[in-house]
Each structure stands twice: as C-alpha cells, then as structure tokens.
Amino acid sequence: MQLDPVTIQVLWQRLISIVDEAATGLIRTAYTPSVKEYNDFCCAVFDRDANMLAHSTVTTAGFLGIVPEVMRNFVKIHPPESLEPGDVIITNDPWLASGHLIDISIASPIFHQGRIAGYTLCIVHHLDMGGRMSTLESKNIYEEGLKIPVLKLYEAGRLNRAIFDFMRANIRVPDKVLGDVRAQLVANHVCTRELVKLLREYQLDGLEDLAHEIIERSDASLRAKIRKIPQGTYRNEITLPPIPSCPERVTIKAAVTVKDGEVLIDYAGTSGEVGAAINCVLNMTRSYSAYPIKLALDPTVPNNDGAMRPIKVVAPLGSVVNCRPPVATWGRTMISHLFPEIIFGALEAAMPELVLGANGGCPANEIYLHGRRRRDGRAFLAIQQHSGGFGASHRYDGYSTLCFPNNTRNIPVEVTENEAPVRFLRKELVADSGGPGLNRGGLGQNVEFVVLDGDAGPEEFVEGSVRLNGRAETGDFPLQGRCGGGNGRGGGLWLNEKPIDHGIYRRFWPNDTIRFQLGGGGGFGDAYMRDAALVANDVRAGLVSIEAAARDYGVVIDPETLDVVVTATEALRARGGPPQAIRRTA
Amino acid sequence: MQSRYRIGIDIGGTFTDFTVFGEHDGRIHVEKVLTSTAQPELAVLEGLAKLGKSLPDLLPNSDDVVHATTLVTNVVLEGKGARTALVTTKGFRDILEIGREVRYTVFDMFIRYPKPLVPRNLRFGVTERALSDGSIVEPLDEPELRRIAAELRAQSVEAVAICFLHSYRNPANEIRAAEILREELPGIEISASHEVQPEPKEYERTSTTVVDAYVKRVVSHYLEKLAEGLRTRAYRNNLFVMLSNGGTATVDTARRYPVQMLESGPAAGVEAAGFFGRLVGLGAILAFDMGGTTAKLCIVEDGRAARTRAFEVARVHRFIAGSGYPVTIPVYDLLEIGAGGGSIARINDLGLIEVGPASAGSNPGPACYGQGGENPTVTDADLVLGNLNADYFLGGEMALDKAVAEAAIKNKLADPTGLSVMEAASGIYQLVNENMAAAARIYITEKGKVAGRLTLVSSGGAGPGHAVDLARKLGIGRVVVPPHSGVMSSLGLLTAPLAFERSRSVHQLLDTADLPALDAMFADLERTAAALLPVDADMMFERSLELRYAGQDYALEIPIARATIDDEQRAKWKADFFAAYETQYGTVDAENPIEIAAVRSQVKQPTAAPRIKGHHGTADAPPKGRRALFVANTGAVAQVPVYERSTLRSGQTIAGPAVIEERESTTVIGAGDTVRVDGYGCLVVTVALPTAIVEADVTFEKLEA
C-alpha cells in the first residue's frame, strides 16, 4: 500500500505516542528512582521483522544503539514461529542486551489477526541485581550479581515461577525489583493494546508499509546530512587518566570514516579488556558512539532503525570497547561517556560548527554515602550527582554545571541533608574554570560538605565513595577545548583539605570535611577573538577574574569601573595570544 | 428593580474578553477587544466603554470586577521586571544559576535556557544556617547583612529576594534578614522565600522567590492604575484578581504575592469548565480550550481540577518542560500543546507534513487574514474545508480570503507533495487533531483516567471546530459546547470563589504525627489566610494534606475534613491516600510509612454563580443555509446544513454532518453525530465512534500475577 505524506506522519506520530504512553505506564508503577529521576529506561515498538520503529521520547542516549540489537537477539533465540500470544521474554545478559546486569530487558510479541504484527520491548535500570554494590572493583561478572539468560518469563500467559524464585533468592530488595519487573509488563501491555487499536482503527494487517517509510526516510535524511561533511578518515587517540582500582592504563583509538553518506567508527588499536568493572560491550559502545553523530547531524528526526543505519561501529573483539564474557562491566560509563568527546575530537576539523568542547564533569561523577543515623538509628543511602561545565560550541558559550552526555538531575542540598547526616558548606561556581575561547566553556563547581557530629551525626561513621572523572586542564586527556579554544579547568577531591584518590570506598568520620571540584567545559575558538565587551561582562558577573581576562583573553579591565581599557587591550592582543593551551595533537 | 452587575475581564495574549452578568435579569453580555500589550489597562477601559453603550449604568451598578491577566508572564518574558538582587545562605548564591543541572532534551547540542533573573554580581551569600530539622546552627550575621545592604544600595537594586537553606522549616533567620533589609532599604520590594513558597528544594524555592521579587513593582503599578481607572469611571467596589490556584483575591493581597497571579487566565478557563460540569451534571470532564496559538486540556472531576506545583514561566520552548524558570506555586494541572488556529503547517526534512508548534500568531496571522501571511495554518485549512465561513468570522467583522488560503496550501504543501489542495487541507486538520490527541492520551493515562469515561467540554475560538473530531480520536462519546464558549475564561472569573491559600511544610510520619500540633498549625494557617479576605466575608475553610511515602519526592494533595483531628481522622486520611495513590500510580504499598509533607488551608468566600438559561422557543430553528463541508469521518465533501446558534431552541436536535455558527466560534459535527441543545443552551454532541475505538479494552491473554 502506498502511504501519503499525511497518513505516514499521522501513523508515525501515533507510534511515538504509543511508546510514550507505555513509558507513562512504566513511570506510574515503577519504584526505582532511576526511572523517575534519571530516565534510565526505554520503551520501544518494532515491526514483525524486529525493526525498531519508535522508542519513548523520554529515555537516555545510552540506549540508542542497544534497543534495536536486544530485539534482534531475542528473535534469534526465540524465532517468531516459536512464539505464541502471552509469551514474555526476559534477560539481563550484558552482551545480548545493555551492557550490565542491573538492566533488565523484557519483550513480547504483538499478535493481530492471528499472527505477529510486531514486538514491544521495555528496558529498565533496576535497583539491585545481587553481587557487589556499585563498584569498579569487580574483576569479573560473577562478582557483579545474578545473570538471567534469555528465557520465557511467561509462556502463553503462564508465569515461569522459577525465574522469579531465582531472582528473589539472589537480590537484596526482591519486592521492589520484582515490582519494577511488573511495571515493565504494564508498559508492554499498554504498547500492545494501543498498537492493536491502531491497526484496527486504520484497518492495517501489519506495519510493513509504514515501517518501510519510517526507516527509508530516516535513513535518507541522515545520509543526506552526512554527505555534507567532507569525506575522509578522521582519527583521535586518547589515553585515559588512571582509573581507581584499574591496574591497566586504557588507550582508545578511534578512526571515523565519512564516506558515501555513511559514518564508520572503528576502534581498532584500542586497549584490551581490563580487570576492573569498566569494560564496554559493543552495544554500549555503539550507543554513545552513534549519539554524537545523531546529535550533531539529525537531532530532530525521531529515532528508529533507519536513523541508525548509516552509522556503523566496529571494534576488535576482546578490546575494552568490545569486551567478552566474563569481564566485569558495571561502571562502563567511565569509558562510554567519553565516546562523544573522542568523536567530536576526531571530527573537529571536518565539522567545526557541530562539535562541543569537553564537558567538565564527563564521565559522570557519582557519590554514595550510607550508614546509620545516630538520632533515630535509621539506615540511609544518599546518592548524589553533580555536573561540570558544558562545552562551548561554534554558536554559544557553554552553560555552567550542565550534564553531558548522560542526563542526570542533581539531588537538592535540602533533600540530601534531610536524608544523610551531613551539612553542605558550599555548592558554588568556580570563576575562571570555563575553558577560554571565542566562546567560553561553562563553569564547573566546588562542592563541600562536613559529616555532622553528635546526635545529628552518624552512629559511628559514614561509608561511601566520591567518584570523579579524574580529568583536569592538563595531564592525560584534559578537558579539551575545540578549534583553538582553551581547555576546561579544575577537578580534584580533598579530605580535610588533603588531596585523596577518588572512586575508593572510605569511612568518613564526624567533622570530616569532603570537598571536590568538577571542571569547567572546554572553550571554542581563539580567546583573543572574543569580543572584549563580552569578556568585561563575564568579569562584572564574576565568571572571569580581571587577571584571567588579561592572561587568557588579552583584555585589560579597569579594576575600578570594570570597563575595558581599550588601548591597553589592543596593545596586549597585538602581542599575540598566550602559549596555546595544552592541545591534542591530531 | 435596580440593575446590578458582575464583570469578568480576562486579558489574553491576543484578545481581552469580557463577560457581564446581570444579577437582576440573569442576562449575560460578552465583549472582545484586542489586547493593548504595552498598557493592558487601556483595552480594559476600551471594552468597558463599548459595553457601556448598551449598559450605560454598568460600572456604577457593578458589585465586583474580577480580573485575570497575562501581565506577570509578560513582564518576565520581556525582561521588564525590577533590577533584582538575591541574598542566600553563604556558599549557595549560585544555586539560582546551577539549577538542576539536567538537559530538558538530550537531542539538542545547542540547548538554550533563560538567563538567570539575577546575575552573579547581584547574588550575595550571608553567614547564617539552619539544618533540615529546623535547628539554627548559625545565627544571622547582622553586621554582614547590613554591609550587603549598603552594597545593594550602591548597586541601585529595586527588589531583593531572600532564600536561606531550610527556611521552609525554620524561617527565623530569613524573617530577621527581611526586617533588616526593609529597614536598610526603604521603598525596595523584598520577597522572602518562607512567605512566597515555604517548600523544600532550594533551587525551585529560590527561583519562585526571585520571580516574585522581580515582578512585584510592575504588577503593583498596573493594579493601581487599573483600580484608579475604574474609580474615575464611577466603579465603587472592590477589584478582584484571579490567582493561579483558581481562587480570587483582593488587589491588596494579590500585589503582596504577585507570583500567584501567573496562571490566572488558564485558571479562569478551568473554573468555567468546572462550572458547566457541575451545572449540566457531567461528572468527569476533559476541558479543552483551543485558541490562536495553543490548546489546553485539563481534567475536572466534580467541579474540581487536580493541581500541581510543576509550573514554569518564560520557557525557551513554550511546550517543553524544563526550559523555563520553575515557579512552584499551586496551579491547575493542565496540559498546554502548540496547536491552535495559527499553527503553521510545513514540510519537514523527511518530506512529511508537520503542523505546529510554530504559530503565525495574530500578525501576520493565517494566510486567509490577508495581512501578508504566506504560511498555511490550521485556520486556512478550516476555511478551505468548510469548517469556517469566510463571511462570518467574528460575526462577519473580519472577512477571510479563501483564495489566499488555498494558494498558501497549494504552494507550500500540496504541490511539493503531489497532494490536492483538499487532501493537504484535510491533512492539516487531521494532523493538528492527532497532535492534540497524542498529548491528551498520555495526559489522561498519567492521571489514571480512561478517555471513554470523560465528557469533552470545548471552548476557545478554534475549539468547537475541532472538538468533535478530537473526541472521536480519543474514544470520547460526548462533547459539550457551552454558550459563549469563545469568551469562557471571562465567565469563569465570575464563578470562582474569593479565596486564599496558605501552606506549611511539615515532615512528620503520619502514624506518629503530633495531632494537637497539626490542629494548631491548621488554625494558624486559617487565621493568616482569613486575614487576607475582606473582614465582612462569609468564610468557608478547606483543608488538605500533602502526603507521600517517606523518602518519596512528590506528594499527593489529599483533601481532609475540617474537624477535630483524632485517630479516626488519621485512619481516614490514610485510606484516602491509598485510594488516590492507586488511581494515580496503579499500585499501593501498604508497608511503607506515609509522611505528611505539608499542611494546606484555603479560605473561601463563595460567590453567587451566574444563572445560565437557554432559548426556550417552541419551534425548531431551520438552517440558515447550506455549504460544502469536508466531513472528516467520511473523508468526503458534502453539502451540509448551517445553523445560527442563537436561533436554536432548548431541546432541538440536529443530525450530523452539520455546522453551527456563532459570533466567536463554529461547531462542526460529523456524519452519524447528533446534537441536542440542552436547557442551558449548551450544545451536547453524541459522537459516533468507530467500533475499533469502542473496543478500547481489547482482550488479551491475561498474564498471571
């Protein structure tokens, strides 16, 4: 059937609204804050050939490359002829699904007129899957918790209780986790109901014609945009700063080939798997590698298999970005969050108008504090995340303290203080931390808290860890600027004003003061080209100091009036820029 | 009998609407004039002058004037507020700029946010500290604050917001700081967070307080000028202002907390829908308002709409949550969609037709306005399809140009896609309705409702032309179009009670809560709220609790009885919380402890609602003519009867397809639909639903629990 441009749009919008409604069903019934606060889930609908047609508008970039592969893997193991109405398939296998055990994928076939018309899938980051709690220290996957192979959780509507029994016996909060599994079933149920309604309403036998239009048009749209980028192979190589508990140093090599409307990202030459929980399965590598391409080139086209088809991601099997069982994978974001920056770094010369400076907080930091409160004996677990400065772009200065490439809301100070026996002393911007440039990087922040004493304090101590990105203006893999922009600045962790390693579990005692800084974003373009009036504005606003205005931007500011001293500025700028900030060599 | 009137005035973005209710004769008079954006009071006085031509004794004989306005939003959007400073706990002055650190969309590398209303150099930290249990661990450093005050004077600030950590729990330091700043900075507006919105979460509370401080002076001046204008025109009584939570307040109260006026217009619309819901006995309704730029949806049950505090002002993208300044005042929980008469249709990068959210607005407006607009809009499609009459728009005051509408659709949509003009026009109509339906389905699911059990109540200029098709898409079987639906918000102003609300954050477990202390807290709230109403008012008190599971972020508002608080009451609160939680979230956890997050009290002075009556003739009105209409549910053009609404008698029925015209809007009904005019003059449409939609609960293989 030939569909006209109105019908295609109506039906496509309807598919998106169906998966969004499924997501609403999930959000309404789930317990875990990763669904409600961090959007760490994805609901998707597929045609009968397991092509992804739409996923929920609310999701995280981390699922981009994962969702289509999970469904394909499911039907490889449970082919359509083996499925019947009421079947539900489940797994948390990192290699077949989303890269760590804590994510559970659940899918169902959607039957219409006696045959499979499509599939529905819901993936959720859960509270617990047994094993060690949220640590990079695991040496292999057996330490990380329970693995659920690809199984039928329901067969023709009949529950396979053994799966729930195994789960219940292996996890710390089984009621909540199994409750969240049921929330996933609710999501899939909503998706199925609404899709069948759509097929009936429009008297469709299946989704093939619509799928063809969605996939071909999305594919063509991205290809057309890729063709505007000069063809060639663009390379980037970085060595990660030392990662706590990881004995090996990790080097990532990316070769990005732009050719014939396709982008091929090849990680050949990247370091091998490591004995810490930071290994990425290929699906995960694919997600955060495709994200910067989609973000830069075709962000408004709703995502589907077609929108991903022109992007190919390959990596040597056994490398840290295409790891094999049984390595540990919990903290894979220590690497995967860096792919957008690595790829922007490679493509900086090819598409300078579509790259971002480094994000000062990337990869995401994570703070765990737990223990017991003295006053009421109540156990607490307070999780926090704070962000660094956003990278500058060709168009704009970076915003201060804005999350990228993940997307996590901070927990308010008043909420954390209500939960955990700590008192914050500051949470404030760090002047001069933004990478200088024609457009300035966003500012990072300084956060400091003290463990309370006496009755308001912990029973004995607070146990926890502060994981940072370990990056700074200099050193291995600094917070890079783009196209001549300066690097972002900052980063560090201090206990009672002494520097300490991040990412290590420690005991914090009453009156211990913990301070950490998240860096500023990378700048964009030559700081000496920045309008002096904008520099003066930044000085007046307290974002850039008078000293930094002269040193980084060549702009002399009168300390009394805070106006630009024009002649002195011209003279300073005529002498040429400061020694280039530490730059990546291409 | 002497004439007595009540006047409702709603200043919208494009039009200022008036509803006058004659208390002596039960008659309703309406008026609509263009909004005078720079000085909104001028359009008010102009409209009153127009009404005065037929009602010469209007102002001297009016008992009250109730007013809703977009002014506060506009002041923020246009950056026309006061030069505002912020004083916070030392170490936290950047909270306003740090925000929640999250991106409102992950697919925009050039994401934009509004600039903080207070720049860093006007943000000051002062030594002071309270903890979350309310204990003060550092008193306010008064000399330090006085030094900051001197700096504020030197910087010639016009307003100061104060927000200290945990002041929602113990405001002592904040109260003292406000005293000192008032003393040091006479004539400068001060907003303190514990007064504006005493709720935890420092960013949201700071943002709300800053917006309040920022708009205070402008709002005050405006209200003074308006009151003065009315006084010089012989109006002797109170001027009331609609608040975002659906109550009205005197000018003196409104100007003390101007942030409460932000959503006054939409609140009036919800009040009006609730009024008709009660009047006609509709049960649960989906209020649907579609104007020039936006469509709004709100579920109103038994005259009561859910409220939320997830509100924002001055969004960078009007329809994207997270792109504006949070203002956590109670507002009706309504959904706003970028779909209106002015929504522009275009071909996107995928070669598909897209409608909205960009709008042609009122200038240049839709192509058919003939004001130079070249982009085809929803109104252009409505004209081409026969939903609108070129010669009867605004009762014929404004001629529409069908040829120009057709040309715009042909050039921009039909030719590039190979569709006919009619196909493209019907495509626009379908798409805009589908956009609204998609948003509505999710909104309805979020509220734990089933669409098929709701009645759609339509208002706004474009609403009645799209309501029936929208209802059909949603599986809603009944649509009600009240009389004067084109100016419904201004009518809602006359149905809302005079009310004011106060709340206090609590944090006690429900099972162990100190009941006498709660009693005392309510009494105190009621005292302070009652003080904001006129002294001679008849007062009604409504109490509610914000309850949640301990550790949860979001609370549910549970209305409770105003009775002595005892264990029996407490058991009932718990049962009500479980019921509400189950409706909202689908599950209940009986084990988890429940926490009281806040107590809330509203004081109301009820008003006499307008009586509405239909036209009780004996003979059915015949159609005034026939015209070609594209009937959306058959996909074919047919010659259909056109009725003049004002001639229809109560009890008359009309079978679709048909068109019913009135001055401010046109109701379009499809094949198989029927309309009955009820005793109040409402059009009650029974919608013919396709079987696929009726079978909403398709049977599935049931999964075992």
Interface residues (C-beta under 8 A of the other chain):
Chain A: D4 P5 V6 I8 Q9 V10 W12 Q13 R14 I16 S17 D20 E21 T24 G25 R28 T29 K36 E37 T60 A61 P85 G86 V88 Y154 A156 G157 R158 L159 G179 L185 V186 H189 V190 T192 R193 E194 V196 K197 R200 E201 R217 S218 S221 K294 L295 A296 D298 P299 T300 V301 L354 L356 Q385 H386 S387 S393 R395 Y396 Y399 S400 T401 L402 C403 F404 P405 N407 T408 R409 N410 P412 V413 E414 V415 E417 N418 E419 R423 F424 L425 R426 K427 E428 L429 Q445 E448 A456 R540 A541 G542 L543
Chain B: K90 G91 F92 R93 D94 I95 E97 I98 G99 R100 E101 V102 R103 V106 F107 D108 M109 F110 I111 R112 Y113 P119 R120 N121 R129 L131 S132 D133 S135 V137 L165 H166 P200 K201 E202 Y203 E204 I347 N348 D349 L350 G351 L352 I353 E354 T417 L419 E423 A424 S426 G427 Q430 L431 E434 N435 A437 A438 A439 R441 I442 T445 E446 G448 H507 G551 D553 Q584 Y585 G586 T587 P690 A692 I693 E695 A696 D697 V698 F700 E701 K702 L703 E704
